[in-house]
Amino acid sequence: MTWAGLLLADASPCLRLLVLKELLGRKDSDSEIRELENLREKDSIVTHLLALQSGDGSWKRIATAGSSPGGKIHATSQALTTLGYLGFDAQHPAVKHGVEYLFSKQRHDGSWPLPGMWERETPASKGYTMIPMQTALPLRGVAACGQAVDSRAERAYDWLVFQRLEDGSWPTGLAGDVLGRVAGYRRLPNTQWGCRTNTTAALVCLALHPEKRSGVEAQRALDLLLGRETRERQALGFEVARNIGAEPARGFLTYHARFDVALVLDLCWRVGADINDPRVADILSYVKQVQGPYGLWEYLPRPEVTRWLTFDILRSLSHIDESDRWVTLEPRTHFRAYPKKKKRY
């Protein structure tokens, strides 16, 4: 049996629908596609999420696994990210209601508030006054459901791009005019103040926009992210697992603490990186090396995610090819998150 038979035998109608449409090229008029579209709301992932939605369209802090430091805004953002990943858009009433809830909390400048600042329009006098994640997380939820070109989302994109550093990365944040410290696990190669968590979160948003995905901001961010050439097998597929609720959606600055090569591969095809870049070619080589029996990629911490991860990687592989659109400006350099300190003597 090949991967196709194994994926189509999965209990999730959402997964089977995505496999038929995105990997096997079935048309919307196909009878099996129409049948699965009627069944997908009965998917256990979907029924669990929809049952926890509040009357105002939001999801509460306890509604999604893990801790949500941003409260209802971040819990709702994660719920919409999950529904968008499963193939739902704003034509679904629950998704539309959730998107409108997030937009109702958007500030005048296009951003969303920092955690703990729901009612204040101006930042507190102490601590961080800006962290790109405050807007990247809700914007991702909105964009994942196909609302990236909404005028309100476009204002959020403008705000997010404005926070970008001169080297093309996004910082940890600002405390007044002071840039925040970058912890070792969040370091990026070839940038002093760039934060991998915030840069990845911003890039994910850009990659979900039909036009901005191929812009210089997205290309530069991906170029920097590709500079971290680590291979963490345990983390391969973590983002997929989080998207379907198998891993907790916790953290803020630690949201992208793990370096998930499957997520990087997904960003490569969306932004336009191709195999002419040796770093992309090396990722493809690595991914093929860890492919298991029957063509599946196992998510080691939770094997039940294996079929979802296999779909995600196969989708990425089907889109990456050779082209002349991608140009890298970064030299390949050795990177260590926590470099050894030089001895004084």
C-alpha positions as CSV (number, residue, x, y, z in Angstrom):
1,M,0.0,0.0,0.0
2,T,1.3,3.5,-0.9
3,W,0.9,6.8,1.0
4,A,-2.2,7.6,-1.1
5,G,-4.1,4.6,0.2
6,L,-3.0,5.2,3.8
7,L,-4.0,8.8,3.8
8,L,-7.4,8.2,2.2
9,A,-8.1,5.6,4.8
10,D,-7.7,8.1,7.6
11,A,-10.8,8.7,9.8
12,S,-10.6,12.5,9.2
13,P,-12.9,13.7,6.4
14,C,-10.9,17.0,6.4
15,L,-7.6,15.2,5.7
16,R,-9.2,13.0,3.0
17,L,-10.6,16.0,1.3
18,L,-7.3,17.9,1.4
19,V,-5.5,14.9,0.0
20,L,-7.9,14.5,-2.9
21,K,-7.9,18.2,-3.8
22,E,-4.3,19.2,-3.2
23,L,-2.3,16.0,-3.8
24,L,-4.5,14.1,-6.3
25,G,-6.0,17.1,-8.2
26,R,-9.7,16.2,-7.9
27,K,-12.1,18.9,-9.1
28,D,-14.8,20.5,-6.9
29,S,-17.4,18.8,-9.1
30,D,-16.1,15.3,-8.2
31,S,-18.7,13.3,-6.3
32,E,-16.3,12.2,-3.6
33,I,-15.2,15.8,-3.0
34,R,-18.8,16.9,-2.6
35,E,-19.5,14.0,-0.2
36,L,-16.5,14.9,2.0
37,E,-17.4,18.6,2.0
38,N,-20.7,17.6,3.6
39,L,-18.9,15.4,6.1
40,R,-16.1,17.6,7.2
41,E,-18.0,19.4,9.9
42,K,-18.4,16.0,11.6
43,D,-14.6,15.8,11.9
44,S,-13.7,15.4,15.6
45,I,-11.2,18.3,15.4
46,V,-13.9,20.6,14.0
47,T,-16.7,19.5,16.3
48,H,-14.5,20.0,19.3
49,L,-13.6,23.5,18.3
50,L,-17.1,24.6,17.2
51,A,-18.5,23.4,20.5
52,L,-16.2,25.7,22.4
53,Q,-16.9,28.9,20.5
54,S,-18.5,31.6,22.6
55,G,-21.5,33.6,21.6
56,D,-19.4,36.7,20.7
57,G,-17.4,34.6,18.2
58,S,-14.4,34.2,20.4
59,W,-12.7,31.2,22.0
60,K,-11.8,31.4,25.6
61,R,-8.4,30.9,27.1
62,I,-9.2,27.3,28.1
63,A,-10.7,26.5,24.8
64,T,-7.5,25.5,23.1
65,A,-4.7,23.3,24.5
66,G,-1.9,25.1,26.3
67,S,-1.7,28.6,27.8
68,S,-2.7,31.6,25.8
69,P,-1.0,34.7,27.3
70,G,-3.0,36.9,25.0
71,G,-6.3,35.5,26.4
72,K,-9.3,35.3,24.1
73,I,-7.6,37.1,21.2
74,H,-4.8,34.5,21.0
75,A,-7.1,31.5,21.7
76,T,-9.4,32.7,18.9
77,S,-6.4,33.3,16.6
78,Q,-5.3,29.7,17.2
79,A,-8.8,28.3,16.6
80,L,-9.1,30.1,13.3
81,T,-5.6,29.0,12.3
82,T,-6.7,25.4,12.9
83,L,-10.0,25.9,10.9
84,G,-8.1,27.6,8.1
85,Y,-5.6,24.8,8.0
86,L,-8.4,22.3,7.7
87,G,-9.8,24.1,4.7
88,F,-12.5,26.3,6.2
89,D,-12.9,29.9,5.2
90,A,-15.1,32.9,6.1
91,Q,-18.1,31.4,4.2
92,H,-18.6,29.2,7.3
93,P,-20.6,31.1,9.9
94,A,-18.4,30.1,12.9
95,V,-15.2,31.3,11.0
96,K,-16.9,34.5,9.9
97,H,-18.0,35.2,13.5
98,G,-14.5,34.5,14.8
99,V,-12.8,36.7,12.3
100,E,-15.2,39.6,13.1
101,Y,-14.4,39.1,16.8
102,L,-10.7,39.6,16.1
103,F,-11.3,42.6,14.0
104,S,-13.4,44.1,16.7
105,K,-10.4,44.1,19.0
106,Q,-8.0,45.6,16.4
107,R,-6.6,49.0,17.2
108,H,-6.7,52.1,15.1
109,D,-3.2,51.7,13.8
110,G,-3.9,48.2,12.5
111,S,-2.3,46.3,15.3
112,W,-3.8,44.2,18.1
113,P,-2.9,45.0,21.7
114,L,-0.2,43.4,23.7
115,P,-1.3,40.8,26.3
116,G,-2.9,42.4,29.3
117,M,-3.7,45.6,27.4
118,W,-7.1,44.9,26.0
119,E,-8.8,48.2,26.7
120,R,-5.8,50.6,26.5
121,E,-5.1,52.3,23.2
122,T,-1.7,53.6,24.5
123,P,1.0,51.2,25.9
124,A,2.0,51.0,29.5
125,S,5.0,53.1,30.6
126,K,7.1,50.1,31.6
127,G,8.1,46.9,29.8
128,Y,7.6,46.2,26.1
129,T,5.6,48.8,24.1
130,M,5.7,46.7,20.9
131,I,6.2,43.0,20.1
132,P,5.5,42.0,16.5
133,M,3.8,38.8,17.8
134,Q,0.9,40.9,19.2
135,T,-0.3,41.4,15.6
136,A,1.3,38.4,13.8
137,L,-0.7,35.8,15.8
138,P,-4.2,37.2,15.2
139,L,-3.3,38.3,11.6
140,R,-2.3,34.7,10.9
141,G,-5.7,33.4,12.1
142,V,-7.5,35.9,9.8
143,A,-5.3,35.2,6.8
144,A,-5.4,31.4,7.3
145,C,-9.2,31.7,6.7
146,G,-8.8,33.5,3.4
147,Q,-9.2,37.1,4.7
148,A,-5.7,38.4,4.1
149,V,-7.0,40.9,1.5
150,D,-9.6,42.4,3.8
151,S,-8.9,46.1,4.2
152,R,-8.7,45.6,8.0
153,A,-6.1,42.8,7.5
154,E,-4.2,45.0,5.0
155,R,-3.8,47.7,7.8
156,A,-2.4,45.0,10.0
157,Y,0.1,43.9,7.3
158,D,1.2,47.6,7.0
159,W,1.7,47.8,10.7
160,L,3.7,44.5,10.8
161,V,5.9,45.5,7.9
162,F,6.6,48.9,9.5
163,Q,8.1,47.1,12.6
164,R,10.7,45.4,10.3
165,L,14.4,46.1,11.0
166,E,16.7,47.3,8.3
167,D,18.3,43.9,7.9
168,G,14.9,42.4,7.0
169,S,14.2,40.6,10.3
170,W,11.7,41.4,13.0
171,P,12.9,42.2,16.6
172,T,12.0,40.7,19.9
173,G,10.2,44.0,20.6
174,L,10.7,47.5,21.7
175,A,10.6,49.0,25.2
176,G,10.3,52.6,24.3
177,D,13.2,53.1,21.8
178,V,15.2,50.2,23.1
179,L,15.4,46.9,21.2
180,G,14.6,43.8,23.2
181,R,17.2,41.1,24.0
182,V,17.3,38.1,21.7
183,A,17.7,34.8,23.6
184,G,19.9,32.2,22.1
185,Y,17.1,29.8,21.0
186,R,15.6,32.7,19.1
187,R,18.7,33.9,17.3
188,L,18.9,34.2,13.6
189,P,22.1,34.0,11.5
190,N,23.4,37.2,10.0
191,T,21.4,39.6,12.1
192,Q,22.2,41.1,15.5
193,W,18.7,42.0,16.7
194,G,16.5,39.8,14.6
195,C,14.3,37.4,16.6
196,R,13.4,34.0,15.0
197,T,10.0,33.8,16.7
198,N,8.8,37.2,15.6
199,T,10.4,36.9,12.1
200,T,8.9,33.4,11.6
201,A,5.5,34.7,12.7
202,A,5.6,37.7,10.4
203,L,6.8,35.5,7.5
204,V,3.9,33.0,8.0
205,C,1.5,36.0,7.7
206,L,3.1,37.3,4.6
207,A,3.2,33.8,3.1
208,L,-0.6,33.6,3.4
209,H,-1.2,36.8,1.4
210,P,-1.7,36.2,-2.3
211,E,0.6,39.1,-3.3
212,K,2.8,39.8,-0.3
213,R,4.0,36.2,-0.3
214,S,6.3,37.0,-3.3
215,G,7.4,40.4,-2.0
216,V,10.8,41.4,-0.9
217,E,9.8,41.4,2.7
218,A,8.8,37.8,2.6
219,Q,11.8,36.7,0.5
220,R,14.3,38.5,2.8
221,A,12.8,37.0,5.9
222,L,12.9,33.5,4.4
223,D,16.5,34.1,3.3
224,L,17.4,34.8,6.9
225,L,15.4,31.8,8.3
226,L,17.1,29.4,5.9
227,G,20.5,30.5,7.4
228,R,19.7,28.3,10.4
229,E,20.6,25.0,9.0
230,T,19.8,22.8,12.1
231,R,17.9,19.5,11.8
232,E,15.8,18.7,14.8
233,R,14.1,15.4,14.1
234,Q,11.9,15.6,17.1
235,A,10.5,18.9,16.0
236,L,9.7,17.8,12.4
237,G,6.0,18.3,12.1
238,F,5.4,20.2,15.3
239,E,3.6,23.0,13.5
240,V,1.2,20.6,11.8
241,A,0.6,18.9,15.2
242,R,-0.2,22.3,16.7
243,N,-2.5,23.2,13.8
244,I,-4.7,20.1,14.4
245,G,-4.7,20.4,18.2
246,A,-2.4,17.5,18.9
247,E,0.2,19.8,20.5
248,P,-0.5,22.7,22.9
249,A,-0.6,26.2,21.5
250,R,1.3,27.8,24.3
251,G,3.8,30.6,24.6
252,F,4.3,34.1,23.1
253,L,8.0,34.7,22.5
254,T,8.5,30.9,22.8
255,Y,5.8,30.2,20.2
256,H,8.4,29.2,17.6
257,A,11.0,27.9,20.0
258,R,11.2,24.7,18.1
259,F,12.8,24.8,14.6
260,D,10.4,22.8,12.5
261,V,11.9,22.0,9.1
262,A,8.5,21.0,7.8
263,L,7.3,24.5,8.5
264,V,10.3,26.0,6.7
265,L,9.6,23.7,3.7
266,D,6.0,25.0,3.6
267,L,7.2,28.6,3.7
268,C,9.7,27.8,0.8
269,W,7.0,26.9,-1.7
270,R,4.7,29.6,-0.6
271,V,7.3,32.4,-0.9
272,G,9.0,30.9,-4.0
273,A,12.3,29.5,-2.8
274,D,13.5,26.6,-5.1
275,I,16.0,23.9,-5.3
276,N,18.6,26.1,-6.9
277,D,19.3,27.4,-3.4
278,P,21.6,24.8,-1.9
279,R,20.0,25.2,1.5
280,V,16.6,24.3,0.1
281,A,18.1,21.4,-1.7
282,D,19.7,20.2,1.6
283,I,16.3,20.4,3.3
284,L,14.7,18.3,0.6
285,S,17.5,15.8,0.9
286,Y,17.1,15.6,4.6
287,V,13.3,15.2,4.5
288,K,13.6,12.4,2.0
289,Q,16.2,10.6,4.2
290,V,13.8,10.5,7.2
291,Q,10.9,9.3,5.1
292,G,9.6,6.1,6.6
293,P,8.0,2.9,5.3
294,Y,5.1,3.2,2.9
295,G,6.2,6.8,2.1
296,L,5.1,8.3,5.4
297,W,6.8,10.8,7.7
298,E,6.3,10.0,11.3
299,Y,5.8,12.7,13.9
300,L,7.9,11.1,16.7
301,P,6.3,12.7,19.8
302,R,2.7,11.8,18.6
303,P,2.5,9.1,15.9
304,E,-1.2,9.9,15.4
305,V,-0.1,13.1,13.5
306,T,1.9,11.1,11.0
307,R,-0.7,11.1,8.2
308,W,-1.3,14.8,8.6
309,L,2.5,15.5,8.5
310,T,2.8,13.3,5.4
311,F,0.2,15.3,3.6
312,D,1.8,18.6,4.6
313,I,5.3,17.5,3.4
314,L,4.0,16.0,0.2
315,R,2.1,19.2,-0.6
316,S,5.3,21.2,-0.1
317,L,7.3,18.8,-2.3
318,S,4.7,19.0,-5.1
319,H,5.1,22.8,-5.3
320,I,8.9,23.2,-5.1
321,D,10.8,23.2,-8.4
322,E,13.4,25.1,-10.3
323,S,12.7,28.7,-11.2
324,D,14.5,32.0,-11.8
325,R,12.4,33.9,-9.3
326,W,14.4,33.1,-6.1
327,V,17.6,35.0,-5.4
328,T,19.5,34.5,-2.1
329,L,21.8,37.2,-0.8
330,E,23.0,35.4,2.3
331,P,26.3,33.4,2.4
332,R,26.2,30.0,4.1
333,T,27.6,30.5,7.5
334,H,28.1,28.2,10.5
335,F,25.4,29.0,13.1
336,R,25.2,28.2,16.8
337,A,22.3,29.4,19.0
338,Y,24.6,29.7,22.0
339,P,28.2,30.3,20.7
340,K,31.0,29.5,23.1
341,K,32.4,32.5,24.9
342,K,36.0,33.3,24.3
343,K,38.2,32.8,27.3
344,R,39.9,35.8,28.7
345,Y,43.2,34.0,29.3
